[in-house]
Amino acid sequence: MTDHALAAARHERDVARQLGTVRTARRGSYEARPDVAVITTPTGDRVVAEAKLRRRLPRLIVDGLAQASRYAPTAIPMLVLRERGGSRDLAVVDLRTLVRWAGIVAAELPTRARPTRRRSSDRQLELLPEVP
């Protein structure tokens, strides 16, 4: 796996953890599956999250949220976007805020034990058995 693929997988696990769910299992070629298992909020709404990792977020989003924060520092900043000529509005808020608004309780999920990296000396094969 490339460094970006590993980082993206780590990002997907983090998003899933914050939403109180799990990252979906690896998917084979041409199999459409969400990054994170679908969750049901206390209100009964089902939510599916697609996690994207970029080196840099678009300036429009970062600057818009910063501008909203400056207007009312104690309020929750939200950026609302619409394409010119479109009718669909998209709201951008911090994920922790969305989790709190939706009433999602991120239960303590079990962590998967990761193998520790062995020292190179431990990885070498012993070609000759020790003689007593």
N, CA and C atoms as an extended XYZ file, in Angstrom:
396
Properties=species:S:1:pos:R:3:atomname:S:1:resname:S:1:resid:I:1 pbc="F F F"
N         0.839       -1.183        0.000 N   MET     1
C         0.000        0.000        0.000 CA  MET     1
C         0.880        1.240        0.000 C   MET     1
N         0.458        2.236       -0.719 N   THR     2
C         1.219        3.476       -0.751 CA  THR     2
C         0.989        4.251        0.539 C   THR     2
N         1.850        5.238        0.769 N   ASP     3
C         1.696        6.070        1.962 CA  ASP     3
C         0.341        6.766        1.973 C   ASP     3
N        -0.095        7.236        0.793 N   HIS     4
C        -1.389        7.924        0.725 CA  HIS     4
C        -2.531        6.958        1.036 C   HIS     4
N        -2.451        5.747        0.526 N   ALA     5
C        -3.503        4.758        0.785 CA  ALA     5
C        -3.568        4.411        2.272 C   ALA     5
N        -2.408        4.291        2.911 N   LEU     6
C        -2.383        4.011        4.349 CA  LEU     6
C        -2.977        5.175        5.140 C   LEU     6
N        -2.610        6.400        4.752 N   ALA     7
C        -3.136        7.579        5.435 CA  ALA     7
C        -4.644        7.692        5.221 C   ALA     7
N        -5.109        7.391        4.009 N   ALA     8
C        -6.549        7.456        3.722 CA  ALA     8
C        -7.303        6.420        4.545 C   ALA     8
N        -6.754        5.222        4.676 N   ALA     9
C        -7.393        4.179        5.485 CA  ALA     9
C        -7.442        4.602        6.949 C   ALA     9
N        -6.374        5.209        7.426 N   ARG    10
C        -6.331        5.699        8.808 CA  ARG    10
C        -7.392        6.788        9.008 C   ARG    10
N        -7.552        7.656        8.004 N   HIS    11
C        -8.566        8.712        8.055 CA  HIS    11
C        -9.967        8.109        8.107 C   HIS    11
N       -10.211        7.086        7.292 N   GLU    12
C       -11.521        6.419        7.285 CA  GLU    12
C       -11.814        5.799        8.649 C   GLU    12
N       -10.807        5.161        9.275 N   ARG    13
C       -11.004        4.573       10.609 CA  ARG    13
C       -11.310        5.654       11.641 C   ARG    13
N       -10.634        6.796       11.526 N   ASP    14
C       -10.857        7.892       12.467 CA  ASP    14
C       -12.269        8.462       12.315 C   ASP    14
N       -12.709        8.655       11.085 N   VAL    15
C       -14.072        9.149       10.842 CA  VAL    15
C       -15.089        8.159       11.401 C   VAL    15
N       -14.877        6.882       11.135 N   ALA    16
C       -15.793        5.860       11.648 CA  ALA    16
C       -15.844        5.888       13.173 C   ALA    16
N       -14.684        6.012       13.814 N   ARG    17
C       -14.632        6.048       15.278 CA  ARG    17
C       -15.415        7.248       15.811 C   ARG    17
N       -15.247        8.414       15.191 N   GLN    18
C       -15.961        9.606       15.644 CA  GLN    18
C       -17.469        9.469       15.468 C   GLN    18
N       -17.877        8.700       14.464 N   LEU    19
C       -19.305        8.490       14.221 CA  LEU    19
C       -19.860        7.297       14.994 C   LEU    19
N       -19.010        6.631       15.767 N   GLY    20
C       -19.472        5.512       16.577 CA  GLY    20
C       -19.734        4.258       15.783 C   GLY    20
N       -19.034        4.093       14.679 N   THR    21
C       -19.219        2.915       13.840 CA  THR    21
C       -17.851        2.398       13.412 C   THR    21
N       -17.819        1.574       12.391 N   VAL    22
C       -16.561        0.983       11.943 CA  VAL    22
C       -16.337        1.255       10.466 C   VAL    22
N       -15.102        1.171       10.071 N   ARG    23
C       -14.746        1.253        8.654 CA  ARG    23
C       -15.191       -0.058        8.014 C   ARG    23
N       -15.723        0.018        6.816 N   THR    24
C       -16.170       -1.205        6.154 CA  THR    24
C       -14.961       -2.032        5.743 C   THR    24
N       -15.202       -3.327        5.582 N   ALA    25
C       -14.120       -4.237        5.217 CA  ALA    25
C       -13.578       -3.875        3.845 C   ALA    25
N       -12.397       -4.361        3.577 N   ARG    26
C       -11.816       -4.116        2.255 CA  ARG    26
C       -12.778       -4.575        1.193 C   ARG    26
N       -12.764       -3.860        0.123 N   ARG    27
C       -13.676       -4.204       -0.965 CA  ARG    27
C       -12.872       -4.645       -2.181 C   ARG    27
N       -13.425       -5.595       -2.893 N   GLY    28
C       -12.762       -6.081       -4.088 CA  GLY    28
C       -12.927       -5.109       -5.235 C   GLY    28
N       -12.310       -5.421       -6.323 N   SER    29
C       -12.420       -4.570       -7.504 CA  SER    29
C       -13.876       -4.443       -7.934 C   SER    29
N       -14.255       -3.241       -8.269 N   TYR    30
C       -15.575       -2.928       -8.815 CA  TYR    30
C       -16.725       -3.179       -7.841 C   TYR    30
N       -16.434       -3.298       -6.563 N   GLU    31
C       -17.504       -3.481       -5.585 CA  GLU    31
C       -17.753       -2.143       -4.891 C   GLU    31
N       -18.943       -1.621       -5.047 N   ALA    32
C       -19.275       -0.321       -4.465 CA  ALA    32
C       -19.706       -0.501       -3.012 C   ALA    32
N       -18.936        0.083       -2.089 N   ARG    33
C       -19.274        0.051       -0.666 CA  ARG    33
C       -18.854        1.378       -0.051 C   ARG    33
N       -19.564        1.825        0.961 N   PRO    34
C       -19.158        3.068        1.614 CA  PRO    34
C       -17.871        2.856        2.420 C   PRO    34
N       -17.183        3.958        2.707 N   ASP    35
C       -15.963        3.882        3.519 CA  ASP    35
C       -16.284        3.491        4.954 C   ASP    35
N       -17.429        3.957        5.418 N   VAL    36
C       -17.823        3.795        6.814 CA  VAL    36
C       -19.200        3.141        6.843 C   VAL    36
N       -19.411        2.229        7.772 N   ALA    37
C       -20.711        1.560        7.886 CA  ALA    37
C       -21.808        2.600        8.147 C   ALA    37
N       -22.955        2.396        7.541 N   VAL    38
C       -24.096        3.304        7.697 CA  VAL    38
C       -24.510        3.322        9.164 C   VAL    38
N       -24.781        4.515        9.678 N   ILE    39
C       -25.206        4.633       11.078 CA  ILE    39
C       -26.636        5.146       11.133 C   ILE    39
N       -27.308        4.837       12.224 N   THR    40
C       -28.647        5.348       12.471 CA  THR    40
C       -28.576        6.272       13.676 C   THR    40
N       -29.021        7.503       13.496 N   THR    41
C       -28.979        8.482       14.579 CA  THR    41
C       -30.140        8.232       15.537 C   THR    41
N       -30.105        8.834       16.725 N   PRO    42
C       -31.216        8.689       17.665 CA  PRO    42
C       -32.553        9.178       17.092 C   PRO    42
N       -32.501       10.053       16.076 N   THR    43
C       -33.735       10.541       15.456 CA  THR    43
C       -34.286        9.561       14.430 C   THR    43
N       -33.529        8.485       14.150 N   GLY    44
C       -33.961        7.494       13.178 CA  GLY    44
C       -33.415        7.724       11.783 C   GLY    44
N       -32.713        8.830       11.578 N   ASP    45
C       -32.116        9.100       10.271 CA  ASP    45
C       -30.907        8.205       10.064 C   ASP    45
N       -30.745        7.747        8.831 N   ARG    46
C       -29.566        6.936        8.491 CA  ARG    46
C       -28.553        7.842        7.819 C   ARG    46
N       -27.292        7.707        8.198 N   VAL    47
C       -26.226        8.557        7.688 CA  VAL    47
C       -25.133        7.680        7.097 C   VAL    47
N       -24.677        8.039        5.912 N   VAL    48
C       -23.539        7.357        5.305 CA  VAL    48
C       -22.474        8.424        5.045 C   VAL    48
N       -21.253        8.136        5.469 N   ALA    49
C       -20.162        9.102        5.334 CA  ALA    49
C       -19.146        8.603        4.318 C   ALA    49
N       -18.694        9.489        3.491 N   GLU    50
C       -17.617        9.210        2.547 CA  GLU    50
C       -16.427       10.045        3.009 C   GLU    50
N       -15.342        9.395        3.323 N   ALA    51
C       -14.166       10.091        3.866 CA  ALA    51
C       -13.172       10.378        2.751 C   ALA    51
N       -12.767       11.619        2.644 N   LYS    52
C       -11.777       12.023        1.648 CA  LYS    52
C       -10.604       12.678        2.363 C   LYS    52
N        -9.432       12.362        1.913 N   LEU    53
C        -8.214       12.930        2.493 CA  LEU    53
C        -7.468       13.656        1.390 C   LEU    53
N        -7.184       14.923        1.599 N   ARG    54
C        -6.460       15.728        0.624 CA  ARG    54
C        -5.291       16.417        1.313 C   ARG    54
N        -4.266       16.669        0.539 N   ARG    55
C        -3.108       17.390        1.079 CA  ARG    55
C        -3.557       18.750        1.612 C   ARG    55
N        -4.427       19.410        0.846 N   ARG    56
C        -4.964       20.709        1.253 CA  ARG    56
C        -6.437       20.774        0.920 C   ARG    56
N        -7.205       21.333        1.828 N   LEU    57
C        -8.626       21.552        1.553 CA  LEU    57
C        -8.756       22.796        0.678 C   LEU    57
N        -9.824       22.871       -0.104 N   PRO    58
C       -10.009       24.069       -0.939 CA  PRO    58
C       -10.064       25.328       -0.084 C   PRO    58
N        -9.391       26.366       -0.541 N   ARG    59
C        -9.322       27.637        0.196 CA  ARG    59
C       -10.718       28.177        0.479 C   ARG    59
N       -11.634       27.996       -0.453 N   LEU    60
C       -13.004       28.479       -0.280 CA  LEU    60
C       -13.600       27.951        1.018 C   LEU    60
N       -13.393       26.681        1.296 N   ILE    61
C       -13.958       26.063        2.499 CA  ILE    61
C       -13.242       26.548        3.751 C   ILE    61
N       -11.929       26.486        3.743 N   VAL    62
C       -11.145       26.891        4.914 CA  VAL    62
C       -11.393       28.366        5.243 C   VAL    62
N       -11.326       29.222        4.222 N   ASP    63
C       -11.518       30.663        4.450 CA  ASP    63
C       -12.948       30.988        4.854 C   ASP    63
N       -13.929       30.288        4.272 N   GLY    64
C       -15.335       30.540        4.623 CA  GLY    64
C       -15.630       30.190        6.071 C   GLY    64
N       -15.108       29.056        6.541 N   LEU    65
C       -15.307       28.685        7.951 CA  LEU    65
C       -14.589       29.654        8.886 C   LEU    65
N       -13.406       30.081        8.493 N   ALA    66
C       -12.657       31.051        9.314 CA  ALA    66
C       -13.407       32.382        9.392 C   ALA    66
N       -13.984       32.796        8.282 N   GLN    67
C       -14.749       34.048        8.255 CA  GLN    67
C       -15.960       33.951        9.174 C   GLN    67
N       -16.668       32.831        9.120 N   ALA    68
C       -17.834       32.641        9.992 CA  ALA    68
C       -17.407       32.654       11.460 C   ALA    68
N       -16.261       32.076       11.774 N   SER    69
C       -15.754       32.053       13.155 CA  SER    69
C       -15.440       33.454       13.661 C   SER    69
N       -14.924       34.284       12.776 N   ARG    70
C       -14.575       35.657       13.188 CA  ARG    70
C       -15.808       36.478       13.536 C   ARG    70
N       -16.925       36.251       12.860 N   TYR    71
C       -18.135       37.029       13.108 CA  TYR    71
C       -18.705       36.773       14.501 C   TYR    71
N       -18.664       35.526       14.941 N   ALA    72
C       -19.209       35.167       16.254 CA  ALA    72
C       -18.327       34.057       16.830 C   ALA    72
N       -17.241       34.424       17.529 N   PRO    73
C       -16.270       33.428       18.003 CA  PRO    73
C       -16.855       32.343       18.910 C   PRO    73
N       -17.940       32.608       19.612 N   THR    74
C       -18.510       31.601       20.506 CA  THR    74
C       -19.572       30.737       19.819 C   THR    74
N       -19.920       31.065       18.586 N   ALA    75
C       -20.928       30.305       17.844 CA  ALA    75
C       -20.250       29.219       17.001 C   ALA    75
N       -21.035       28.261       16.561 N   ILE    76
C       -20.524       27.184       15.709 CA  ILE    76
C       -20.470       27.701       14.270 C   ILE    76
N       -19.272       27.676       13.668 N   PRO    77
C       -19.178       28.151       12.282 CA  PRO    77
C       -19.753       27.134       11.301 C   PRO    77
N       -20.464       27.637       10.302 N   MET    78
C       -21.024       26.790        9.250 CA  MET    78
C       -20.845       27.527        7.927 C   MET    78
N       -20.449       26.789        6.922 N   LEU    79
C       -20.323       27.339        5.579 CA  LEU    79
C       -21.391       26.692        4.713 C   LEU    79
N       -22.158       27.487        3.993 N   VAL    80
C       -23.200       26.966        3.111 CA  VAL    80
C       -22.799       27.291        1.670 C   VAL    80
N       -22.714       26.257        0.850 N   LEU    81
C       -22.272       26.401       -0.534 CA  LEU    81
C       -23.382       26.036       -1.505 C   LEU    81
N       -23.402       26.734       -2.637 N   ARG    82
C       -24.343       26.414       -3.717 CA  ARG    82
C       -23.652       26.729       -5.038 C   ARG    82
N       -23.843       25.856       -6.017 N   GLU    83
C       -23.320       26.143       -7.350 CA  GLU    83
C       -24.148       27.246       -7.977 C   GLU    83
N       -23.499       28.104       -8.750 N   ARG    84
C       -24.219       29.163       -9.439 CA  ARG    84
C       -25.265       28.530      -10.355 C   ARG    84
N       -26.504       28.979      -10.245 N   GLY    85
C       -27.594       28.441      -11.049 CA  GLY    85
C       -28.209       27.183      -10.455 C   GLY    85
N       -27.632       26.661       -9.371 N   GLY    86
C       -28.154       25.448       -8.743 CA  GLY    86
C       -29.155       25.768       -7.655 C   GLY    86
N       -29.745       24.725       -7.099 N   SER    87
C       -30.710       24.934       -6.020 CA  SER    87
C       -30.362       24.109       -4.788 C   SER    87
N       -29.308       23.324       -4.866 N   ARG    88
C       -28.914       22.459       -3.745 CA  ARG    88
C       -27.875       23.173       -2.885 C   ARG    88
N       -28.181       23.320       -1.596 N   ASP    89
C       -27.248       23.935       -0.654 CA  ASP    89
C       -26.535       22.849        0.136 C   ASP    89
N       -25.238       22.997        0.282 N   LEU    90
C       -24.435       22.071        1.078 CA  LEU    90
C       -23.891       22.816        2.288 C   LEU    90
N       -24.007       22.216        3.461 N   ALA    91
C       -23.501       22.826        4.683 CA  ALA    91
C       -22.221       22.112        5.095 C   ALA    91
N       -21.222       22.887        5.461 N   VAL    92
C       -19.947       22.344        5.933 CA  VAL    92
C       -19.793       22.760        7.391 C   VAL    92
N       -19.686       21.757        8.271 N   VAL    93
C       -19.441       22.004        9.689 CA  VAL    93
C       -18.381       21.011       10.156 C   VAL    93
N       -17.804       21.281       11.300 N   ASP    94
C       -16.844       20.370       11.896 CA  ASP    94
C       -17.549       19.058       12.242 C   ASP    94
N       -16.871       17.937       12.002 N   LEU    95
C       -17.487       16.623       12.248 CA  LEU    95
C       -17.905       16.459       13.708 C   LEU    95
N       -17.096       16.939       14.641 N   ARG    96
C       -17.468       16.815       16.067 CA  ARG    96
C       -18.770       17.542       16.359 C   ARG    96
N       -18.975       18.668       15.697 N   THR    97
C       -20.219       19.420       15.872 CA  THR    97
C       -21.399       18.632       15.320 C   THR    97
N       -21.234       18.059       14.137 N   LEU    98
C       -22.293       17.252       13.537 CA  LEU    98
C       -22.655       16.065       14.427 C   LEU    98
N       -21.651       15.406       14.975 N   VAL    99
C       -21.885       14.263       15.863 CA  VAL    99
C       -22.711       14.693       17.073 C   VAL    99
N       -22.358       15.837       17.643 N   ARG   100
C       -23.092       16.348       18.804 CA  ARG   100
C       -24.525       16.721       18.422 C   ARG   100
N       -24.701       17.411       17.284 N   TRP   101
C       -26.041       17.813       16.834 CA  TRP   101
C       -26.931       16.612       16.571 C   TRP   101
N       -26.375       15.575       15.978 N   ALA   102
C       -27.166       14.403       15.620 CA  ALA   102
C       -27.399       13.481       16.820 C   ALA   102
N       -26.733       13.756       17.929 N   GLY   103
C       -26.910       12.930       19.120 CA  GLY   103
C       -26.234       11.577       19.018 C   GLY   103
N       -25.220       11.504       18.174 N   ILE   104
C       -24.497       10.244       18.002 CA  ILE   104
C       -23.571       10.042       19.186 C   ILE   104
N       -23.676        8.888       19.802 N   VAL   105
C       -22.793        8.555       20.911 CA  VAL   105
C       -21.747        7.585       20.373 C   VAL   105
N       -20.528        8.059       20.322 N   ALA   106
C       -19.434        7.218       19.820 CA  ALA   106
C       -19.001        6.295       20.946 C   ALA   106
N       -19.556        5.097       20.948 N   ALA   107
C       -19.210        4.112       21.976 CA  ALA   107
C       -17.738        3.751       21.860 C   ALA   107
N       -17.211        3.265       22.939 N   GLU   108
C       -15.814        2.832       22.930 CA  GLU   108
C       -15.730        1.562       22.095 C   GLU   108
N       -15.164        1.685       20.923 N   LEU   109
C       -15.052        0.534       20.036 CA  LEU   109
C       -13.778       -0.230       20.346 C   LEU   109
N       -13.788       -1.528       20.162 N   PRO   110
C       -12.556       -2.281       20.406 CA  PRO   110
C       -11.489       -1.875       19.400 C   PRO   110
N       -10.278       -1.793       19.870 N   THR   111
C        -9.180       -1.467       18.973 CA  THR   111
C        -8.544       -2.752       18.494 C   THR   111
N        -8.152       -2.737       17.265 N   ARG   112
C        -7.516       -3.912       16.683 CA  ARG   112
C        -6.041       -3.884       17.064 C   ARG   112
N        -5.574       -4.971       17.615 N   ALA   113
C        -4.167       -5.033       17.998 CA  ALA   113
C        -3.320       -5.021       16.739 C   ALA   113
N        -2.388       -4.113       16.696 N   ARG   114
C        -1.500       -4.020       15.551 CA  ARG   114
C        -0.194       -4.703       15.883 C   ARG   114
N         0.323       -5.462       14.951 N   PRO   115
C         1.600       -6.129       15.229 CA  PRO   115
C         2.704       -5.090       15.381 C   PRO   115
N         3.572       -5.352       16.313 N   THR   116
C         4.690       -4.437       16.502 CA  THR   116
C         5.795       -4.803       15.535 C   THR   116
N         6.526       -3.805       15.147 N   ARG   117
C         7.612       -4.027       14.206 CA  ARG   117
C         8.769       -4.686       14.934 C   ARG   117
N         9.254       -5.767       14.376 N   ARG   118
C        10.359       -6.486       15.010 CA  ARG   118
C        11.689       -5.866       14.616 C   ARG   118
N        12.645       -5.994       15.503 N   ARG   119
C        13.993       -5.522       15.193 CA  ARG   119
C        14.555       -6.395       14.084 C   ARG   119
N        15.458       -5.824       13.305 N   SER   120
C        16.030       -6.578       12.187 CA  SER   120
C        16.779       -7.810       12.683 C   SER   120
N        17.374       -7.732       13.857 N   SER   121
C        18.096       -8.892       14.375 CA  SER   121
C        17.146      -10.044       14.698 C   SER   121
N        15.895       -9.727       15.069 N   ASP   122
C        14.908      -10.766       15.364 CA  ASP   122
C        14.361      -11.406       14.093 C   ASP   122
N        14.475      -10.701       12.975 N   ARG   123
C        13.930      -11.202       11.724 CA  ARG   123
C        14.903      -12.127       10.989 C   ARG   123
N        16.146      -12.112       11.395 N   GLN   124
C        17.130      -12.938       10.696 CA  GLN   124
C        16.917      -14.418       11.017 C   GLN   124
N        17.100      -15.208       10.040 N   LEU   125
C        16.940      -16.646       10.205 CA  LEU   125
C        18.205      -17.239       10.812 C   LEU   125
N        17.989      -18.205       11.655 N   GLU   126
C        19.136      -18.935       12.178 CA  GLU   126
C        19.352      -20.131       11.277 C   GLU   126
N        20.463      -20.129       10.605 N   LEU   127
C        20.742      -21.206        9.668 CA  LEU   127
C        21.311      -22.434       10.364 C   LEU   127
N        22.037      -22.198       11.411 N   LEU   128
C        22.635      -23.310       12.133 CA  LEU   128
C        22.063      -23.365       13.545 C   LEU   128
N        21.596      -24.511       13.969 N   PRO   129
C        21.076      -24.604       15.343 CA  PRO   129
C        22.231      -24.473       16.324 C   PRO   129
N        21.885      -23.972       17.507 N   GLU   130
C        22.929      -23.853       18.527 CA  GLU   130
C        23.376      -25.221       18.973 C   GLU   130
N        24.676      -25.352       19.156 N   VAL   131
C        25.233      -26.612       19.606 CA  VAL   131
C        25.489      -26.505       21.093 C   VAL   131
N        25.043      -27.511       21.882 N   PRO   132
C        25.245      -27.429       23.331 CA  PRO   132
C        26.688      -27.586       23.726 C   PRO   132
